[in-house]
């Protein structure tokens, strides 16, 4: 694994860097990967570099400078996901015209695969990032038979580059054990101006029917089975039996599991759908505790956003989440164990001082996770690996 050395904010200039970013998910899609990559493009440009994003067409997307889109189709099992298989000659011509100094593939299929091939054909330095825990998804969906060929493909894809960026040390350790090479931690940050306790909305809490003794549990993210929402719903049912009427559930996001959530969530639950801007900031800050039962996320950006908003986290005790909460920003429960999650929630209902103390710690932790340091570190590594342009 490559160790990054932290740099002061704004210490690194990206002048001379021409980044070509290939990804199957990008704005306006709302997920952790798309949001992070949008921030990456803005950060490189703010530091004097150039960025060209290559991604799948999305019917909700408007034209934007620096973003090229390939024809795509909605994935039948998950319409919010777009699938694109661009023609290789088109990708190669686009890269030759843009003349990047480095190519970064953030997804392993479709658009990312096309970017990998074109970069290697043209001799352009190539790097990749690993955002989805293949092992966790395979286990969750009972695809054990596909694990071996799947890891073979992942290893081939990522080891074809000069670097594989992973969001946490836990994920670095996981992929290194599978034979990945030249890995490095590319962490995540949080914008303290967008996510802050100052956005707490009493109007939103009133909409939830919050009484003085109510605890507002929040979930923000895709509504998908692999996010552990079945565990969360089972836990909330147990809490309702033990402490009736003392919990309100706020759910922000959409996805294929939405109808299941609506059918099983306790009375008084509010589902807002996707939120943006101030509405999203208010939704984060208006809760008391953030629920993160996922065992498949490689980082969980929403945990940092919740902590910056003043919410401690109850998360599944898996490597990436444990790494984020090890300094005391919340509590861990056995993965997949609804009774364990319910026990953690009931303990907080019975002793609110624990929520207040953990919220203080969560805020302090989030304050140290600045995007500036994250981007300076990544850009510095890009510059070590890129091939300076002849332009």
C-alpha positions as CSV (number, residue, x, y, z in Angstrom):
1,X,0.0,0.0,0.0
2,X,1.2,3.5,-0.8
3,X,1.1,5.9,2.2
4,X,0.0,9.5,1.6
5,X,1.6,12.4,3.4
6,X,-0.9,15.0,4.6
7,X,-0.5,18.4,3.1
8,X,-1.8,21.8,4.4
9,X,-5.1,23.1,2.8
10,X,-4.6,24.6,-0.7
11,X,-0.9,23.5,-0.7
12,X,-1.0,21.7,-4.0
13,X,-1.6,23.3,-7.4
14,X,-3.0,21.1,-10.2
15,X,-1.6,23.3,-13.0
16,X,-0.6,21.2,-15.9
17,X,-2.9,18.3,-14.8
18,X,-5.4,17.2,-17.4
19,X,-7.7,14.6,-15.8
20,X,-10.0,12.3,-17.8
21,X,-12.5,10.8,-15.4
22,X,-14.5,7.8,-16.5
23,X,-17.5,6.7,-14.4
24,X,-20.9,5.0,-14.9
25,X,-22.5,7.2,-12.2
26,X,-22.4,11.0,-12.1
27,X,-24.6,13.9,-11.3
28,X,-27.6,14.3,-11.4
29,X,-27.6,10.8,-9.9
30,X,-27.6,11.0,-6.1
31,X,-25.3,8.6,-4.5
32,X,-22.0,8.7,-2.6
33,X,-19.8,7.9,-5.6
34,X,-21.5,10.4,-7.9
35,X,-21.4,13.2,-5.3
36,X,-17.7,12.5,-4.5
37,X,-16.7,12.5,-8.2
38,X,-18.5,15.8,-8.8
39,X,-16.5,17.3,-5.9
40,X,-13.3,15.8,-7.4
41,X,-13.9,17.5,-10.7
42,X,-14.5,20.9,-9.0
43,X,-11.5,20.5,-6.8
44,X,-9.1,19.8,-9.6
45,X,-10.4,22.8,-11.6
46,X,-10.2,25.1,-8.5
47,X,-6.5,24.1,-8.2
48,X,-5.8,25.1,-11.8
49,X,-6.1,21.8,-13.5
50,X,-8.4,20.6,-16.3
51,X,-11.1,17.9,-16.1
52,X,-13.1,16.0,-18.7
53,X,-15.8,13.7,-17.3
54,X,-16.9,10.7,-19.4
55,X,-20.1,9.1,-18.2
56,X,-23.5,7.6,-19.1
57,X,-26.3,9.6,-20.5
58,X,-29.0,10.4,-17.9
59,X,-32.4,11.8,-19.0
60,X,-32.4,14.1,-16.1
61,X,-29.0,15.6,-16.9
62,X,-28.6,19.0,-18.5
63,X,-25.7,19.8,-20.7
64,X,-22.6,20.8,-18.8
65,X,-19.2,22.0,-19.9
66,X,-16.5,19.3,-19.4
67,X,-19.0,16.4,-19.2
68,X,-19.4,14.0,-22.2
69,X,-22.1,11.4,-22.1
70,X,-22.5,8.1,-23.9
71,X,-25.9,6.6,-24.9
72,X,-27.3,4.5,-22.1
73,X,-30.2,2.4,-20.9
74,X,-31.9,2.1,-17.6
75,X,-31.0,-1.1,-15.7
76,X,-34.1,-3.2,-15.6
77,X,-33.7,-4.2,-12.0
78,X,-32.8,-0.7,-10.8
79,X,-34.1,2.0,-13.2
80,X,-32.1,4.7,-11.4
81,X,-28.9,3.0,-12.6
82,X,-27.9,3.7,-16.2
83,X,-25.8,1.2,-18.3
84,X,-23.6,2.4,-21.2
85,X,-21.3,0.4,-23.4
86,X,-19.6,3.1,-25.5
87,X,-17.9,2.2,-28.8
88,X,-14.1,1.9,-28.3
89,X,-13.2,4.0,-31.3
90,X,-15.4,6.8,-30.1
91,X,-13.7,6.7,-26.6
92,X,-10.3,6.6,-28.1
93,X,-10.9,9.5,-30.4
94,X,-12.3,11.6,-27.5
95,X,-9.2,10.9,-25.4
96,X,-6.9,11.8,-28.3
97,X,-8.7,15.0,-28.8
98,X,-8.6,15.9,-25.1
99,X,-5.0,14.8,-24.5
100,X,-5.2,14.0,-20.8
101,X,-2.2,13.6,-18.7
102,X,-3.9,10.9,-16.5
103,X,-7.0,8.8,-16.8
104,X,-9.0,7.8,-13.7
105,X,-11.7,5.1,-13.9
106,X,-14.1,5.1,-10.9
107,X,-16.2,2.2,-12.1
108,X,-15.2,-1.2,-13.4
109,X,-17.8,-1.8,-16.0
110,X,-19.2,-0.1,-19.1
111,X,-17.8,3.4,-19.2
112,X,-14.9,2.6,-16.8
113,X,-13.9,-0.4,-18.8
114,X,-13.8,1.6,-22.0
115,X,-11.6,4.3,-20.3
116,X,-9.2,1.7,-19.0
117,X,-8.7,0.2,-22.5
118,X,-8.3,3.5,-24.3
119,X,-5.8,4.8,-21.7
120,X,-3.7,1.7,-22.0
121,X,-3.9,1.7,-25.8
122,X,-2.7,5.3,-25.9
123,X,-0.1,4.9,-23.3
124,X,-1.7,7.4,-20.9
125,X,-1.1,6.9,-17.1
126,X,-4.1,5.0,-15.7
127,X,-5.5,4.9,-12.1
128,X,-8.7,3.5,-10.7
129,X,-10.8,3.7,-7.5
130,X,-12.6,1.0,-5.7
131,X,-16.0,2.2,-4.4
132,X,-18.1,-0.9,-4.0
133,X,-17.4,-3.8,-1.7
134,X,-17.6,-6.7,-4.1
135,X,-17.3,-9.3,-1.3
136,X,-20.1,-7.7,0.7
137,X,-22.5,-7.4,-2.2
138,X,-21.8,-11.0,-3.3
139,X,-22.5,-12.3,0.2
140,X,-25.7,-10.1,0.6
141,X,-27.2,-11.3,-2.7
142,X,-26.1,-15.0,-2.3
143,X,-23.7,-14.9,-5.2
144,X,-21.0,-16.9,-3.6
145,X,-20.5,-18.9,-6.8
146,X,-19.5,-15.7,-8.6
147,X,-17.1,-14.6,-6.0
148,X,-14.0,-16.3,-7.5
149,X,-14.4,-15.1,-11.1
150,X,-15.6,-11.8,-9.8
151,X,-12.4,-11.2,-7.8
152,X,-10.4,-12.4,-10.8
153,X,-12.0,-9.7,-12.9
154,X,-11.6,-7.0,-10.2
155,X,-8.0,-7.8,-9.7
156,X,-7.3,-7.7,-13.5
157,X,-9.1,-4.4,-13.8
158,X,-7.4,-2.6,-10.9
159,X,-4.0,-4.0,-11.2
160,X,-3.8,-2.7,-14.8
161,X,-3.2,0.8,-13.3
162,X,-0.6,2.7,-11.4
163,X,-2.8,3.1,-8.4
164,X,-6.0,1.8,-6.9
165,X,-7.6,4.3,-4.5
166,X,-9.8,3.0,-1.7
167,X,-11.9,5.0,0.8
168,X,-10.7,3.4,4.0
169,X,-7.9,1.3,5.4
170,X,-10.3,-1.5,6.0
171,X,-11.0,-1.7,2.3
172,X,-7.3,-1.5,1.4
173,X,-6.7,-4.5,3.7
174,X,-9.6,-6.4,2.1
175,X,-8.5,-5.9,-1.5
176,X,-4.8,-6.4,-0.7
177,X,-5.7,-9.8,0.7
178,X,-7.3,-10.5,-2.7
179,X,-4.1,-9.7,-4.6
180,X,-4.6,-6.0,-5.4
181,X,-1.4,-4.0,-5.9
182,X,-0.4,-0.4,-5.5
183,X,-3.3,0.6,-3.3
184,X,-3.7,3.8,-1.4
185,X,-6.3,5.4,0.9
186,X,-8.3,8.2,-0.7
187,X,-10.4,9.3,2.2
188,X,-13.5,11.5,2.3
189,X,-14.3,14.9,3.8
190,X,-17.4,16.9,4.7
191,X,-18.4,20.5,4.0
192,X,-19.1,22.1,7.4
193,X,-20.9,25.0,5.8
194,X,-23.5,22.6,4.2
195,X,-23.9,20.2,7.1
196,X,-24.2,21.9,10.5
197,X,-26.4,21.9,13.6
198,X,-27.4,25.4,12.6
199,X,-29.8,23.9,10.0
200,X,-31.9,22.2,12.6
201,X,-35.6,22.8,11.7
202,X,-38.2,22.8,14.4
203,X,-40.8,22.9,11.6
204,X,-39.6,19.6,10.2
205,X,-39.5,18.1,13.7
206,X,-43.1,19.3,14.2
207,X,-44.0,17.5,10.9
208,X,-42.6,14.3,12.4
209,X,-44.9,14.8,15.5
210,X,-41.9,15.0,17.8
211,X,-42.9,15.1,21.5
212,X,-40.5,16.1,24.2
213,X,-39.6,12.5,24.9
214,X,-39.3,11.4,21.2
215,X,-36.0,10.4,19.7
216,X,-35.7,11.1,15.9
217,X,-33.8,8.5,14.1
218,X,-32.7,9.5,10.6
219,X,-31.7,7.6,7.5
220,X,-30.3,9.3,4.4
221,X,-29.3,7.3,1.3
222,X,-30.6,5.0,-1.4
223,X,-33.5,2.9,-0.4
224,X,-32.0,-0.5,-1.5
225,X,-32.0,-3.9,0.1
226,X,-28.2,-4.0,0.4
227,X,-28.3,-0.9,2.7
228,X,-29.5,-3.0,5.6
229,X,-32.9,-1.4,5.7
230,X,-34.6,-4.7,6.5
231,X,-32.5,-4.8,9.7
232,X,-33.4,-1.2,10.5
233,X,-37.1,-1.9,10.0
234,X,-37.0,-5.0,12.2
235,X,-35.1,-3.1,14.9
236,X,-37.7,-0.3,14.8
237,X,-40.5,-2.8,15.2
238,X,-38.8,-4.1,18.4
239,X,-38.3,-0.6,19.7
240,X,-41.9,0.2,19.1
241,X,-42.9,-2.8,21.2
242,X,-40.6,-1.9,24.0
243,X,-41.0,1.9,24.0
244,X,-44.2,2.7,22.1
245,X,-44.4,6.1,20.5
246,X,-41.0,7.2,21.6
247,X,-39.2,7.0,18.3
248,X,-39.8,8.9,15.0
249,X,-38.2,7.7,11.8
250,X,-37.1,10.2,9.1
251,X,-36.1,8.7,5.8
252,X,-34.5,10.7,3.0
253,X,-33.9,9.1,-0.4
254,X,-35.5,6.9,-3.0
255,X,-34.8,3.5,-4.6
256,X,-36.2,0.1,-5.3
257,X,-36.9,-0.7,-1.6
258,X,-39.1,2.3,-1.0
259,X,-42.4,0.3,-1.0
260,X,-41.0,-2.1,1.5
261,X,-40.0,0.8,3.7
262,X,-43.5,2.4,3.4
263,X,-45.2,-0.9,4.2
264,X,-43.1,-1.8,7.3
265,X,-42.0,1.5,8.8
266,X,-43.5,2.4,12.2
267,X,-46.5,4.8,12.3
268,X,-45.4,8.4,12.1
269,X,-42.5,7.8,9.7
270,X,-41.8,10.5,7.2
271,X,-40.3,9.7,3.8
272,X,-39.2,12.8,2.0
273,X,-37.8,11.3,-1.3
274,X,-34.6,12.8,-2.6
275,X,-33.6,16.2,-1.2
276,X,-31.0,18.8,-2.2
277,X,-29.5,22.0,-0.9
278,X,-30.9,23.5,2.2
279,X,-33.7,20.9,2.5
280,X,-31.1,18.2,2.7
281,X,-29.1,20.1,5.3
282,X,-32.2,20.6,7.4
283,X,-33.1,17.0,7.2
284,X,-29.7,15.9,8.5
285,X,-29.6,18.4,11.3
286,X,-33.2,17.9,12.5
287,X,-32.6,14.3,13.6
288,X,-31.2,13.1,16.9
289,X,-29.3,9.9,15.9
290,X,-28.3,8.6,12.5
291,X,-29.0,5.0,11.6
292,X,-26.5,3.3,9.3
293,X,-27.1,-0.4,9.2
294,X,-25.3,-1.0,5.8
295,X,-22.6,-3.7,5.6
296,X,-21.8,-3.1,2.0
297,X,-20.6,0.5,1.9
298,X,-16.9,1.1,1.6
299,X,-17.1,4.4,3.4
300,X,-20.5,5.9,4.0
301,X,-20.2,9.6,3.2
302,X,-23.6,10.2,4.9
303,X,-22.1,9.3,8.3
304,X,-19.7,12.2,8.1
305,X,-22.5,14.5,7.0
306,X,-24.6,13.3,9.9
307,X,-21.8,13.8,12.4
308,X,-21.1,17.3,11.0
309,X,-24.8,18.0,11.5
310,X,-24.6,17.1,15.2
311,X,-25.9,13.5,15.0
312,X,-24.0,10.6,16.5
313,X,-24.3,7.3,14.5
314,X,-25.5,3.8,15.2
315,X,-23.7,1.7,12.6
316,X,-23.1,-1.9,11.7
317,X,-19.9,-3.3,13.2
318,X,-18.0,-3.8,9.9
319,X,-14.5,-2.5,9.0
320,X,-15.3,0.7,7.1
321,X,-17.9,1.9,9.6
322,X,-15.8,0.8,12.6
323,X,-13.0,2.9,11.2
324,X,-15.2,6.0,11.0
325,X,-16.6,5.6,14.5
326,X,-13.6,4.4,16.4
327,X,-12.9,7.9,17.8
328,X,-16.3,7.9,19.5
329,X,-18.8,9.5,17.1
330,X,-21.4,6.8,17.8
331,X,-22.0,3.2,18.6
332,X,-21.6,-0.1,16.8
333,X,-24.1,-3.0,16.6
334,X,-23.6,-6.5,15.3
335,X,-24.2,-6.5,11.6
336,X,-27.5,-7.9,10.5
337,X,-28.7,-8.2,14.1
338,X,-32.0,-6.3,14.5
339,X,-32.1,-7.0,18.3
340,X,-28.6,-5.4,18.7
341,X,-29.7,-2.3,16.9
342,X,-32.9,-2.1,18.9
343,X,-31.0,-2.5,22.1
344,X,-28.7,0.4,21.1
345,X,-31.7,2.6,20.3
346,X,-33.6,1.8,23.5
347,X,-30.5,2.6,25.6
348,X,-30.5,6.1,24.0
349,X,-34.2,6.6,24.6
350,X,-33.6,5.8,28.3
351,X,-30.6,8.0,28.7
352,X,-30.6,11.1,26.5
353,X,-27.3,12.3,28.0
354,X,-25.5,9.7,26.0
355,X,-26.9,11.2,22.8
356,X,-25.8,14.7,23.8
357,X,-22.3,13.5,24.8
358,X,-21.8,11.5,21.6
359,X,-23.1,14.4,19.5
360,X,-20.4,16.6,20.9
361,X,-17.7,14.0,20.0
362,X,-19.2,13.6,16.5
363,X,-19.0,17.3,15.8
364,X,-15.4,17.4,16.9
365,X,-14.5,14.4,14.7
366,X,-16.3,15.9,11.6
367,X,-14.5,19.2,12.1
368,X,-11.1,17.4,11.3
369,X,-12.4,15.9,8.1
370,X,-11.9,18.7,5.6
371,X,-12.2,18.3,1.9
372,X,-9.3,20.6,1.2
373,X,-6.8,18.2,2.8
374,X,-8.4,15.2,1.0
375,X,-8.1,16.9,-2.5
376,X,-4.6,18.2,-2.0
377,X,-3.4,14.7,-1.1
378,X,-5.1,13.1,-4.1
379,X,-4.0,15.8,-6.6
380,X,-0.4,15.5,-5.3
381,X,-0.5,11.8,-6.1
382,X,-2.0,12.4,-9.5
383,X,0.9,14.7,-10.2
384,X,3.4,12.1,-9.2
385,X,1.9,9.7,-11.7
386,X,0.7,11.7,-14.6
387,X,2.5,12.3,-17.9
388,X,3.0,16.1,-18.4
389,X,1.1,17.4,-21.4
390,X,3.0,18.5,-24.6
391,X,0.4,21.2,-25.1
